[in-house]
Amino acid sequence: MSKTFIGIACLMASLLSWDSLAENHTGKYPKAVRTHKKSDPSSELKLPAGFSGTIVAQDLGSARHIAITKTGDIYVKLAKLKDGKGIYRLRDTDKDGLIDETTGFGDYPGTGIFINNGYLYASSNSSVYRYKLNDKQEVDSPDQPEKLVSGLREKDRDKSKSIAVDNQNNLYVNIASDNDACREAGTGKGLMPCPLLDSAAGIWKFKANVADQSFASGTRYATGLKNVVGLDWNTKNNSLFVLMHGRGKFDDFYPQYYTPQNSAELPAETMYEVHQGDDAGWPYIYYDPVQKKKMLAPEYGGDGKKTGGEKAISPVVAFPAHMAPNGLLFYTGTAFPERYRNGAFIAFHSQSQPIHKGYLVGFVPFKNGKPAGPWEIFADNFAGVDLEKPQGPVQHRPCGLAQGPDGSIYVTDDLNGTLFKISYKGSAKGQKSMTASKKK
């Protein structure tokens, strides 16, 4: 393990006061609330040499994905309404590194939020909206968003709609499967063909500048993706990259082929580069991170040894099982050392039992738009507990990522609503990160 240091120690952060955030009768923003500050000594991030971490806001609620304007305003999407609002704009008015103004709007919960070409895009669990940003990077009409898409599939599980926008006014939306392995209820028998693929388990493409589109207006861009929460448009090679959550249990109906340990180690969480018409293979196959092969799922005749998915695309990166990659950010800044530029940061929302790691931000180096090395642990210890011998509750679950105008990156926590900022100040000479292989 490379040398790390405590990135946060007894830092002062802002305790956000929400009592006066109801919008006024004009429909414009209410007067922003000035907040007082408190420390959070439990948060001690482990970061590579030269990096530092600070807490810039707390108590945001279930903070999912975030977007940051060129002026530094931060828009946070909440999975659950906070005082009736699902989006909060955060602002540091006195430039002391702490959020001291908050403004709430939007009466719908959700995950997706994105800024592109002068608009703020945001999603509920069944629709996508956009707001025009003015010269101050504020939403002009917070009570009157333009509804772009409605009627997206929403069930009881994995219902969030993550979004990305390219430079050709195309909007990409994840629609997850609500059936973990496309089985018949109460059995281990797979449905063939899987009927969910018509309306879920993929990425759908819509127009980013056309109002009132229905689900039928969209195009199924890529399929065979069980649940994608993290996705980002890579401007280096003009393509969409997505992070898929792998399926669950193998041993419940197939103990002759899989042990409980196999279920803990399989399948990999995966990153794909996807293009129009691509199929990642779910539910018929899964990716085995140990054998490094696409394997036939047991519901469809697999036994842990049979390969499959010859026509399915292969992942460009495979991560340990069950780490729940929820945020993806391609770093386009210059503030970090050169090896991080154009690379991918990933927010992992859960943990992997085999390596006793999780609740962290990982990194994948890229070169010429392609992965150029193994994934690494970049920011660790959001959990605040020893995951091998846990004592006490997990403190923070990383979910969303965004890049600030100064080149720092921001990380949301949807467990306790904490917002972290990670910056680089040190010398790039000899700088290294903790690699996953060294942490095993």
FIPADREN-60707 format. One line per 4 residues: their letters; for each residue x, y, z negated of N, C-alpha, C. Coordinates in steps of 0.02 Angstrom, whole numbers. Layout:
N
A	X:Y:Z:X:Y:Z:X:Y:Z | ...
END
This chain:
440
MSKT	43:-59:0:0:0:0:44:62:0 | 30:110:44:69:171:44:52:214:-16 | 95:260:-29:87:302:-88:24:344:-81 | -17:343:-133:-77:383:-133:-76:429:-193
FIGI	-122:473:-196:-126:517:-253:-198:534:-267 | -210:558:-325:-277:576:-345:-296:641:-311 | -345:637:-267:-365:696:-228:-412:741:-265 | -444:716:-318:-491:758:-355:-481:747:-429
ACLM	-470:797:-467:-462:789:-539:-490:851:-572 | -544:841:-609:-575:895:-647:-590:955:-602 | -616:942:-543:-631:996:-497:-698:1028:-513 | -705:1093:-502:-768:1127:-512:-808:1121:-448
ASLL	-872:1107:-455:-916:1102:-397:-982:1136:-414 | -1025:1138:-366:-1086:1175:-375:-1144:1131:-393 | -1180:1149:-446:-1242:1114:-464:-1298:1153:-431 | -1328:1123:-381:-1376:1159:-341:-1443:1165:-377
SWDS	-1469:1224:-379:-1533:1237:-410:-1586:1241:-356 | -1638:1199:-361:-1688:1193:-308:-1755:1226:-326 | -1761:1256:-383:-1826:1276:-408:-1861:1328:-364 | -1822:1368:-326:-1852:1423:-290:-1846:1415:-215
LAEN	-1845:1352:-191:-1830:1341:-120:-1892:1335:-76 | -1951:1346:-102:-2011:1342:-60:-2008:1400:-9 | -2026:1385:54:-2025:1437:105:-2081:1487:92 | -2070:1550:111:-2121:1601:99:-2172:1603:155
HTGK	-2220:1647:150:-2277:1647:196:-2258:1668:267 | -2199:1699:277:-2179:1720:343:-2154:1663:386 | -2139:1606:355:-2111:1550:392:-2037:1556:403 | -2007:1611:381:-1935:1619:385:-1903:1587:325
YPKA	-1836:1588:323:-1801:1559:266:-1819:1596:202 | -1827:1561:147:-1833:1595:83:-1766:1625:63 | -1768:1669:14:-1705:1696:-11:-1662:1640:-37 | -1600:1638:-15:-1556:1584:-36:-1542:1588:-111
VRTH	-1530:1531:-142:-1521:1527:-214:-1447:1527:-231 | -1428:1569:-277:-1360:1571:-302:-1354:1517:-356 | -1304:1477:-354:-1299:1421:-400:-1240:1428:-447 | -1245:1393:-503:-1188:1391:-549:-1149:1327:-537
KKSD	-1094:1318:-570:-1046:1266:-553:-1034:1219:-611 | -1018:1158:-595:-999:1109:-647:-946:1063:-619 | -911:1028:-662:-859:983:-641:-885:912:-636 | -850:871:-599:-867:800:-593:-804:760:-602
PSSE	-784:746:-663:-720:712:-675:-721:639:-653 | -780:612:-637:-782:541:-617:-756:530:-546 | -752:583:-507:-734:576:-436:-659:586:-426 | -624:532:-416:-551:534:-406:-534:496:-342
LKLP	-533:531:-288:-520:498:-224:-447:480:-216 | -437:423:-183:-369:402:-164:-361:418:-91 | -312:461:-75:-302:486:-8:-229:478:13 | -215:478:78:-145:477:100:-108:539:78
AGFS	-43:534:74:-1:590:54:-13:650:99 | -18:708:68:-30:770:105:-102:790:108 | -148:745:92:-219:760:94:-245:776:24 | -296:816:20:-329:831:-43:-404:829:-33
GTIV	-440:813:-87:-512:810:-84:-543:856:-135 | -599:886:-117:-636:928:-164:-710:911:-159 | -745:923:-212:-818:919:-211:-844:989:-201 | -883:1000:-148:-908:1067:-133:-981:1076:-151
AQDL	-1017:1022:-162:-1087:1026:-182:-1108:962:-215 | -1158:966:-258:-1184:907:-293:-1260:910:-296 | -1289:853:-316:-1361:849:-328:-1402:868:-266 | -1378:848:-208:-1413:863:-146:-1472:817:-133
GSAR	-1476:762:-169:-1526:711:-153:-1496:658:-109 | -1537:624:-71:-1514:568:-29:-1484:594:36 | -1425:624:31:-1392:657:88:-1366:605:137 | -1390:606:197:-1371:557:248:-1321:588:297
HIAI	-1341:600:358:-1294:629:406:-1292:705:400 | -1238:735:424:-1229:807:419:-1203:834:486 | -1214:899:495:-1188:935:554:-1164:1003:530 | -1109:1027:560:-1078:1089:538:-1071:1136:597
TKTG	-1091:1199:588:-1087:1248:641:-1016:1275:647 | -1005:1314:700:-939:1343:711:-923:1397:659 | -973:1421:623:-962:1471:570:-956:1438:502 | -963:1372:498:-954:1337:435:-1017:1321:396
DIYV	-1075:1340:422:-1137:1321:390:-1147:1245:397 | -1170:1213:343:-1178:1141:341:-1252:1124:338 | -1275:1083:385:-1344:1059:384:-1344:985:364 | -1382:970:312:-1384:903:283:-1453:874:292
KLAK	-1457:812:318:-1521:777:325:-1531:731:266 | -1591:732:237:-1606:692:178:-1653:634:196 | -1638:575:169:-1680:516:179:-1745:521:140 | -1745:561:87:-1805:573:47:-1811:648:37
LKDG	-1872:673:37:-1883:745:30:-1859:769:-38 | -1829:828:-38:-1807:861:-99:-1847:926:-105 | -1891:928:-155:-1937:985:-162:-1974:998:-97 | -1996:944:-65:-2036:949:-5:-1998:962:59
KGIY	-1931:965:56:-1891:981:115:-1845:923:133 | -1835:913:198:-1794:857:222:-1728:879:252 | -1717:944:261:-1655:971:287:-1634:1029:242 | -1570:1033:225:-1544:1090:188:-1485:1120:223
RLRD	-1487:1186:229:-1428:1223:253:-1387:1245:193 | -1323:1230:194:-1278:1247:139:-1228:1299:164 | -1216:1349:121:-1172:1404:142:-1127:1425:85 | -1064:1437:101:-1015:1464:54:-1007:1538:69
TDKD	-1044:1581:34:-1045:1652:52:-982:1690:30 | -951:1668:-25:-893:1705:-49:-826:1672:-31 | -830:1619:9:-771:1586:36:-724:1560:-18 | -754:1534:-72:-712:1506:-126:-709:1430:-122
GLID	-737:1401:-69:-734:1329:-60:-792:1292:-91 | -839:1328:-121:-897:1296:-153:-961:1323:-122 | -1010:1280:-115:-1074:1301:-88:-1111:1342:-141 | -1134:1402:-122:-1170:1443:-169:-1238:1467:-142
ETTG	-1255:1447:-81:-1322:1461:-55:-1350:1397:-25 | -1413:1383:-38:-1447:1326:-7:-1514:1349:18 | -1533:1323:76:-1597:1340:106:-1629:1277:133 | -1691:1263:113:-1725:1202:134:-1779:1215:185
FGDY	-1787:1169:231:-1841:1172:280:-1852:1102:308 | -1904:1093:348:-1919:1027:376:-1956:984:326 | -2016:961:342:-2057:923:294:-2055:848:308 | -2001:824:339:-1996:753:355:-1928:725:332
PGTG	-1928:665:303:-1865:632:285:-1834:600:346 | -1771:579:340:-1738:546:396:-1663:544:387 | -1628:525:440:-1555:518:438:-1519:561:489 | -1543:563:550:-1505:593:604:-1506:668:605
IFIN	-1447:698:619:-1441:770:628:-1380:782:672 | -1384:831:717:-1331:841:767:-1336:912:794 | -1280:944:807:-1278:1010:837:-1247:1005:906 | -1281:1034:955:-1254:1034:1024:-1284:1091:1064
NGYL	-1241:1128:1096:-1262:1179:1144:-1313:1229:1116 | -1301:1250:1053:-1344:1301:1025:-1407:1276:992 | -1413:1211:984:-1473:1182:953:-1453:1135:896 | -1497:1134:846:-1492:1085:792:-1544:1031:806
YASS	-1521:969:814:-1566:912:824:-1572:874:758 | -1631:851:743:-1643:814:681:-1696:761:693 | -1692:706:656:-1740:651:666:-1775:634:602 | -1838:615:610:-1875:580:557:-1864:506:570
NSSV	-1904:464:538:-1898:392:551:-1938:369:611 | -1972:416:645:-2010:397:704:-2007:449:760 | -1975:507:747:-1975:561:796:-1908:598:796 | -1898:639:848:-1839:681:852:-1861:753:868
YRYK	-1831:801:833:-1848:872:840:-1785:911:858 | -1796:973:881:-1739:1018:887:-1759:1089:868 | -1708:1127:845:-1717:1196:823:-1665:1239:859 | -1686:1297:883:-1640:1343:914:-1600:1379:860
LNDK	-1533:1382:868:-1490:1419:822:-1478:1489:848 | -1482:1539:804:-1469:1607:826:-1394:1623:820 | -1377:1687:830:-1306:1706:830:-1273:1695:762 | -1314:1694:708:-1287:1681:641:-1286:1607:624
QEVD	-1302:1565:675:-1304:1493:667:-1358:1472:617 | -1411:1511:614:-1470:1495:574:-1526:1473:620 | -1571:1433:593:-1630:1412:630:-1680:1469:633 | -1700:1489:693:-1746:1546:700:-1816:1531:672
SPDQ	-1842:1473:687:-1910:1457:667:-1911:1389:632 | -1893:1389:567:-1887:1325:532:-1953:1288:525 | -2010:1324:528:-2075:1291:522:-2103:1267:589 | -2068:1283:643:-2095:1267:710:-2042:1234:754
PEKL	-2020:1174:734:-1972:1139:777:-2005:1115:841 | -1965:1106:891:-1989:1077:954:-1984:1001:948 | -2041:967:956:-2040:894:951:-2019:867:1019 | -1962:832:1020:-1937:804:1082:-1964:734:1095
VSGL	-1964:692:1043:-1983:622:1051:-2027:602:992 | -2078:561:1006:-2120:534:953:-2137:462:969 | -2164:426:920:-2188:358:931:-2134:305:929 | -2076:319:896:-2024:269:890:-2042:219:836
REKD	-2023:157:845:-2041:103:799:-2017:118:729 | -2062:112:680:-2045:123:610:-2076:67:568 | -2033:29:535:-2056:-25:491:-2029:-13:421 | -2035:-64:378:-2017:-55:308:-1942:-56:295
RDKS	-1903:-84:340:-1831:-89:329:-1793:-64:390 | -1733:-38:378:-1689:-15:432:-1727:31:481 | -1760:81:454:-1803:123:495:-1773:190:515 | -1713:205:491:-1684:270:507:-1667:275:581
KSIA	-1672:335:607:-1656:348:677:-1595:394:680 | -1538:365:697:-1477:404:706:-1474:431:777 | -1442:488:786:-1445:521:851:-1376:548:872 | -1367:555:937:-1309:589:966:-1332:621:1031
VDNQ	-1296:673:1052:-1313:708:1114:-1249:716:1154 | -1253:703:1220:-1194:712:1262:-1196:782:1294 | -1150:795:1340:-1146:861:1371:-1188:867:1434 | -1228:815:1448:-1273:816:1506:-1346:817:1485
NNLY	-1358:841:1424:-1425:846:1397:-1460:779:1392 | -1423:728:1372:-1452:663:1357:-1450:652:1282 | -1504:627:1256:-1513:614:1185:-1513:538:1174 | -1471:514:1128:-1466:443:1114:-1493:430:1044
VNIA	-1538:381:1038:-1572:366:975:-1566:292:960 | -1545:276:898:-1546:206:877:-1616:186:853 | -1638:127:874:-1698:96:847:-1678:26:823 | -1679:17:757:-1654:-45:728:-1706:-100:727
SDND	-1682:-162:722:-1726:-219:711:-1745:-222:638 | -1807:-239:624:-1829:-248:555:-1831:-322:536 | -1807:-365:582:-1802:-437:569:-1728:-454:575 | -1698:-477:521:-1626:-484:517:-1596:-529:570
ACRE	-1630:-584:587:-1603:-631:636:-1654:-651:689 | -1709:-613:693:-1764:-628:739:-1790:-699:730 | -1803:-717:667:-1829:-783:651:-1905:-782:644 | -1934:-840:654:-2003:-849:635:-2009:-844:559
AGTG	-2060:-811:536:-2068:-798:464:-2065:-863:424 | -2023:-864:372:-2019:-921:327:-1981:-980:355 | -1949:-972:413:-1912:-1028:443:-1844:-1003:466 | -1803:-1050:487:-1738:-1033:516:-1740:-1037:592
KGLM	-1799:-1040:620:-1805:-1046:692:-1804:-978:726 | -1760:-970:774:-1756:-907:810:-1809:-901:863 | -1835:-840:871:-1884:-826:923:-1848:-818:989 | -1872:-854:1039:-1837:-855:1103:-1887:-846:1161
PCPL	-1882:-791:1199:-1836:-736:1188:-1858:-693:1128 | -1813:-657:1100:-1829:-615:1042:-1873:-557:1065 | -1936:-554:1041:-1982:-502:1065:-1964:-432:1041 | -1922:-426:990:-1905:-360:963:-1863:-319:1012
LDSA	-1829:-353:1057:-1782:-318:1101:-1817:-268:1148 | -1883:-275:1156:-1919:-228:1198:-1926:-159:1167 | -1926:-156:1100:-1938:-92:1068:-1891:-77:1010 | -1842:-121:998:-1796:-112:942:-1729:-146:958
AGIW	-1683:-143:909:-1617:-174:914:-1579:-147:974 | -1578:-82:981:-1541:-52:1036:-1537:23:1031 | -1507:53:1083:-1502:125:1089:-1546:146:1148 | -1589:195:1135:-1632:222:1187:-1609:292:1206
KFKA	-1615:308:1271:-1594:373:1296:-1655:414:1317 | -1655:477:1294:-1708:525:1312:-1675:589:1337 | -1715:636:1359:-1690:701:1378:-1686:746:1316 | -1629:780:1308:-1619:822:1249:-1652:890:1257
NVAD	-1680:906:1315:-1709:972:1327:-1780:969:1353 | -1814:913:1341:-1883:904:1364:-1928:888:1304 | -1981:926:1297:-2026:916:1240:-2077:861:1253 | -2104:835:1198:-2162:789:1200:-2149:725:1240
QSFA	-2091:696:1231:-2078:631:1262:-2104:576:1216 | -2133:526:1245:-2154:467:1207:-2100:414:1209 | -2109:361:1171:-2061:306:1174:-2055:280:1245 | -2111:276:1280:-2111:251:1349:-2073:296:1397
SGTR	-2062:358:1377:-2025:405:1421:-1950:390:1421 | -1927:354:1371:-1856:340:1365:-1832:280:1404 | -1767:273:1408:-1735:217:1441:-1696:177:1390 | -1703:111:1391:-1662:70:1347:-1590:72:1373
YATG	-1548:107:1338:-1479:119:1360:-1435:59:1347 | -1440:31:1287:-1401:-29:1269:-1443:-71:1222 | -1435:-136:1225:-1476:-182:1185:-1431:-231:1147 | -1463:-274:1106:-1426:-323:1068:-1387:-294:1010
LKNV	-1411:-237:983:-1378:-202:927:-1427:-202:868 | -1414:-244:818:-1463:-255:765:-1482:-191:729 | -1432:-154:707:-1445:-91:672:-1384:-47:677 | -1391:10:709:-1337:59:716:-1357:121:675
VGLD	-1317:136:624:-1328:197:586:-1276:250:605 | -1215:229:618:-1162:274:639:-1151:271:714 | -1153:329:746:-1138:333:818:-1112:403:832 | -1072:409:885:-1044:474:904:-1025:472:978
WNTK	-1033:528:1010:-1013:535:1080:-939:554:1082 | -900:513:1116:-828:524:1122:-815:568:1183 | -795:630:1170:-784:677:1225:-720:663:1263 | -675:623:1235:-612:607:1268:-624:566:1331
NNSL	-670:517:1326:-684:475:1384:-758:477:1403 | -796:524:1374:-866:533:1391:-907:468:1387 | -905:438:1328:-945:378:1317:-969:375:1246 | -1019:333:1235:-1050:327:1169:-1019:268:1132
FVLM	-1001:281:1069:-976:228:1025:-1026:219:969 | -1037:156:949:-1086:141:897:-1056:91:848 | -1083:93:786:-1063:46:734:-1123:4:715 | -1116:-62:721:-1173:-106:707:-1167:-140:640
HGRG	-1221:-139:601:-1227:-180:541:-1239:-252:563 | -1200:-299:536:-1210:-369:552:-1270:-399:515 | -1290:-457:535:-1346:-492:505:-1328:-518:436 | -1378:-550:403:-1367:-577:336:-1358:-652:335
KFDD	-1394:-686:291:-1383:-755:271:-1376:-804:330 | -1329:-851:321:-1320:-908:366:-1337:-974:331 | -1324:-976:266:-1328:-1041:232:-1398:-1058:207 | -1445:-1012:210:-1511:-1026:181:-1548:-1082:218
FYPQ	-1547:-1080:284:-1579:-1133:323:-1529:-1179:358 | -1465:-1163:353:-1414:-1203:388:-1357:-1223:342 | -1371:-1253:284:-1317:-1271:237:-1271:-1325:264 | -1293:-1362:315:-1250:-1413:344:-1193:-1382:385
YYTP	-1201:-1319:404:-1150:-1285:444:-1115:-1228:406 | -1150:-1196:360:-1124:-1136:328:-1131:-1141:252 | -1080:-1118:217:-1082:-1116:144:-1100:-1045:121 | -1117:-1035:58:-1128:-966:33:-1067:-921:45
QNSA	-1007:-950:42:-947:-911:55:-946:-888:128 | -968:-932:174:-973:-912:244:-1020:-852:252 | -1075:-854:216:-1124:-800:221:-1095:-734:195 | -1048:-739:147:-1016:-679:121:-963:-652:169
ELPA	-936:-695:211:-881:-675:256:-903:-662:327 | -965:-679:344:-990:-673:412:-1053:-631:413 | -1066:-599:470:-1021:-587:527:-982:-523:516 | -940:-506:564:-905:-442:560:-954:-384:569
ETMY	-937:-327:538:-968:-264:558:-928:-240:618 | -961:-213:669:-928:-204:733:-937:-134:762 | -885:-112:798:-888:-51:838:-890:-70:911 | -935:-39:949:-940:-50:1021:-936:16:1058
EVHQ	-906:14:1117:-914:67:1166:-969:44:1213 | -1023:82:1217:-1081:59:1256:-1095:105:1315 | -1117:73:1368:-1137:107:1429:-1206:82:1450 | -1235:116:1498:-1301:97:1522:-1305:23:1541
GDDA	-1352:-13:1511:-1363:-83:1527:-1324:-133:1486 | -1282:-110:1441:-1242:-156:1401:-1285:-195:1351 | -1262:-257:1337:-1296:-301:1289:-1243:-327:1241 | -1252:-311:1176:-1204:-334:1125:-1220:-404:1098
GWPY	-1277:-433:1118:-1289:-504:1105:-1335:-522:1047 | -1350:-476:1001:-1395:-493:946:-1463:-509:975 | -1500:-559:949:-1485:-601:891:-1452:-668:909 | -1437:-676:973:-1415:-742:997:-1344:-759:976
IYYD	-1303:-708:966:-1233:-719:947:-1214:-673:889 | -1157:-687:859:-1127:-642:809:-1052:-644:819 | -1017:-596:791:-944:-595:798:-912:-619:733 | -870:-671:740:-835:-701:683:-768:-665:674
PVQK	-758:-629:618:-695:-592:609:-635:-636:594 | -648:-699:573:-594:-745:558:-570:-779:623 | -618:-808:661:-600:-840:724:-589:-790:780 | -613:-727:769:-607:-674:819:-639:-695:885
KKML	-700:-721:878:-738:-744:936:-812:-727:928 | -845:-723:986:-918:-717:987:-947:-788:979 | -987:-797:927:-1012:-863:910:-1087:-868:920 | -1111:-927:940:-1182:-939:948:-1215:-941:879
APEY	-1269:-903:870:-1304:-900:806:-1339:-967:793 | -1344:-987:729:-1374:-1053:714:-1447:-1057:733 | -1482:-1001:733:-1552:-1002:755:-1560:-1021:828 | -1505:-1017:864:-1507:-1030:936:-1458:-1085:957
GGDG	-1446:-1131:909:-1407:-1190:925:-1335:-1189:902 | -1314:-1136:867:-1246:-1132:844:-1233:-1173:781 | -1170:-1191:770:-1150:-1231:712:-1087:-1204:678 | -1070:-1141:693:-1009:-1113:665:-948:-1127:707
KKTG	-956:-1167:760:-900:-1184:803:-912:-1167:876 | -976:-1165:895:-993:-1152:965:-989:-1077:981 | -953:-1061:1032:-949:-992:1055:-1009:-977:1100 | -1020:-914:1113:-1076:-894:1156:-1067:-823:1178
GEKA	-1119:-798:1211:-1120:-728:1232:-1070:-710:1285 | -1063:-753:1335:-1015:-739:1388:-1029:-673:1424 | -1093:-655:1428:-1111:-593:1463:-1117:-534:1416 | -1111:-545:1352:-1116:-491:1303:-1051:-453:1298
ISPV	-1055:-389:1285:-994:-350:1276:-960:-370:1211 | -895:-361:1208:-857:-376:1148:-845:-313:1107 | -841:-321:1041:-827:-262:1000:-757:-235:1014 | -749:-170:1007:-682:-141:1015:-645:-142:948
VAFP	-682:-145:893:-653:-153:826:-700:-196:785 | -672:-241:744:-711:-282:698:-689:-266:626 | -737:-254:583:-725:-238:513:-750:-296:470 | -728:-300:407:-753:-353:362:-829:-351:354
AHMA	-857:-408:338:-930:-416:334:-961:-372:280 | -1021:-348:295:-1067:-318:246:-1041:-252:216 | -997:-217:250:-974:-153:225:-1019:-95:245 | -1067:-107:290:-1117:-58:309:-1087:8:334
PNGL	-1059:8:395:-1033:70:423:-1090:118:441 | -1096:174:405:-1154:218:414:-1138:284:448 | -1074:302:453:-1056:365:485:-997:356:531 | -999:390:589:-944:387:637:-928:458:660
LFYT	-864:475:659:-842:542:681:-777:535:720 | -777:560:781:-715:565:819:-684:633:804 | -623:631:779:-590:692:756:-559:730:814 | -582:791:825:-559:832:881:-517:892:858
GTAF	-504:897:794:-467:954:767:-392:946:773 | -356:996:748:-283:995:748:-254:1004:678 | -296:1009:628:-272:1021:560:-239:958:530 | -262:900:550:-234:837:525:-172:819:566
PERY	-128:777:539:-71:754:578:-92:724:645 | -46:725:692:-62:706:761:-92:636:767 | -71:590:726:-96:521:733:-171:515:721 | -201:565:688:-273:563:675:-313:595:732
RNGA	-281:631:775:-317:668:826:-349:621:878 | -413:633:891:-454:593:936:-470:523:908 | -449:510:846:-464:446:814:-533:447:782 | -554:388:758:-621:379:731:-620:370:656
FIAF	-657:412:620:-669:403:549:-736:369:539 | -738:323:492:-798:283:479:-815:285:405 | -878:301:389:-901:301:319:-934:234:306 | -907:196:257:-934:131:239:-977:138:176
HSQS	-1038:116:182:-1091:128:133:-1096:74:80 | -1064:17:91:-1068:-39:45:-1000:-72:39 | -998:-135:12:-934:-167:2:-932:-236:34 | -871:-259:46:-859:-326:71:-832:-369:14
QPIH	-867:-423:-2:-846:-466:-56:-778:-499:-42 | -765:-522:20:-701:-556:31:-639:-514:14 | -641:-449:28:-582:-407:15:-593:-360:-44 | -652:-363:-76:-667:-321:-134:-653:-247:-119
KGYL	-672:-226:-60:-665:-156:-41:-730:-131:-12 | -739:-67:-16:-799:-36:11:-808:33:-18 | -865:65:-2:-878:133:-24:-818:177:-10 | -798:178:53:-737:213:74:-746:243:143
VGFV	-698:282:163:-693:308:231:-633:275:264 | -646:241:319:-593:209:357:-573:251:417 | -520:229:450:-495:264:509:-470:214:560 | -485:228:623:-460:188:680:-423:235:727
PFKN	-357:226:736:-321:269:784:-343:254:855 | -348:306:895:-368:299:966:-314:331:1010 | -307:304:1069:-264:332:1120:-297:323:1187 | -302:377:1225:-335:375:1290:-406:348:1285
GKPA	-440:365:1230:-509:345:1223:-521:274:1201 | -468:239:1182:-474:169:1161:-439:159:1094 | -462:111:1054:-428:96:991:-355:77:1004 | -311:105:962:-239:96:973:-204:67:912
GPWE	-240:30:871:-210:1:811:-264:-24:765 | -244:-61:712:-293:-89:666:-326:-34:624 | -385:-48:598:-419:1:556:-382:8:490 | -389:66:459:-354:82:398:-404:109:346
IFAD	-385:105:283:-422:139:230:-394:209:225 | -436:259:236:-414:328:234:-430:361:166 | -493:359:146:-513:388:82:-549:335:41 | -522:320:-18:-546:264:-58:-570:288:-127
NFAG	-605:243:-161:-627:252:-230:-687:298:-237 | -729:303:-185:-793:338:-194:-835:300:-246 | -826:234:-249:-865:194:-297:-849:214:-369 | -787:232:-382:-767:251:-450:-762:194:-498
VDLE	-766:131:-472:-760:72:-514:-717:21:-477 | -692:-27:-516:-654:-83:-487:-704:-131:-456 | -702:-139:-389:-751:-182:-356:-736:-256:-365 | -675:-272:-386:-659:-342:-398:-686:-364:-466
KPQG	-681:-320:-516:-707:-334:-582:-748:-272:-604 | -806:-263:-573:-843:-201:-584:-865:-191:-656 | -855:-131:-680:-879:-111:-746:-913:-43:-738 | -978:-43:-744:-1015:19:-735:-1042:26:-665
PVQH	-1088:72:-654:-1120:80:-589:-1075:115:-538 | -1088:101:-474:-1055:137:-420:-1074:211:-424 | -1026:255:-413:-1037:326:-420:-1060:360:-356 | -1031:340:-299:-1046:374:-236:-1046:323:-178
RPCG	-1091:333:-130:-1094:291:-70:-1085:336:-9 | -1027:334:24:-1018:375:84:-1068:357:138 | -1093:408:172:-1143:396:224:-1130:436:287 | -1126:503:281:-1118:545:340:-1050:577:344
LAQG	-1029:595:404:-964:628:416:-973:686:465 | -936:739:454:-936:795:501:-870:831:495 | -851:866:549:-789:904:551:-804:978:543 | -769:1011:498:-779:1083:488:-738:1124:536
PDGS	-753:1189:542:-716:1231:589:-642:1238:574 | -622:1225:511:-551:1228:494:-515:1162:504 | -550:1112:530:-519:1047:542:-525:998:485 | -552:1019:428:-565:973:373:-624:929:391
IYVT	-632:873:355:-691:831:365:-732:829:301 | -797:823:310:-844:821:255:-877:753:252 | -890:729:191:-919:663:180:-979:670:134 | -1036:645:154:-1095:646:111:-1098:582:70
DDLN	-1135:587:15:-1148:530:-30:-1224:528:-40 | -1256:475:-17:-1329:473:-23:-1354:440:-87 | -1307:423:-132:-1327:396:-197:-1341:451:-247 | -1293:496:-255:-1300:551:-303:-1299:620:-271
GTLF	-1298:621:-204:-1303:685:-170:-1243:729:-176 | -1183:700:-175:-1121:738:-179:-1093:749:-109 | -1065:808:-98:-1033:824:-35:-958:836:-47 | -916:796:-13:-844:799:-20:-814:834:41
KISY	-759:869:30:-719:898:84:-648:871:78 | -622:847:134:-553:820:135:-512:862:183 | -457:889:157:-414:935:195:-342:910:194 | -303:937:240:-232:919:244:-189:981:233
KGSA	-142:976:188:-98:1031:173:-24:1012:178 | -9:947:172:60:925:166:96:918:231 | 158:895:226:199:884:285:178:820:319 | 176:821:386:158:761:424:215:711:427
KGQK	275:732:408:333:688:413:325:629:366 | 327:570:393:324:510:353:256:495:326 | 204:531:348:137:522:321:108:455:344 | 78:419:297:49:353:312:-18:346:277
SMTA	-58:298:301:-121:282:269:-118:212:241 | -166:196:197:-172:128:172:-204:85:226 | -172:33:247:-201:-11:297:-244:-65:263 | -295:-87:300:-340:-137:273:-302:-202:258
SKKK	-254:-218:301:-219:-281:291:-179:-281:226 | -152:-223:208:-113:-218:147:-156:-219:85 | -222:-202:93:-266:-199:36:-298:-266:21 | -291:-314:65:-323:-379:55:-291:-416:-3
END
